[in-house]
Amino acid sequence: MVKTLEQAIVQLSRLPDADQEQIGRKLLSHVEKLNALRAEIDKGIRSLDAGKGSALDIEDFLSRKKSGHGGV
């Protein structure tokens, strides 16, 4: 374990149990999100390596995002 995480755990152990539980749940959620993101990135890299990628017109992409079509 890296030194910073070890220090954080020492500090965390000094907090009340309820706070430790809440922080632990948030940390686990964050780690799960990171793992899912890494899996998606790996999937994308494998797709590109297999030649399944295509060119992206960034101006068109940004325009569509700004107009709300296919957007977030």
Summary of the structure (lengths in Angstrom):
residues: 72
radius of gyration: 20.2
end to end distance: 36.8
largest distance: 53.0
contacts: 124
relative contact order: 0.05
helix: 75%
strand: 0%
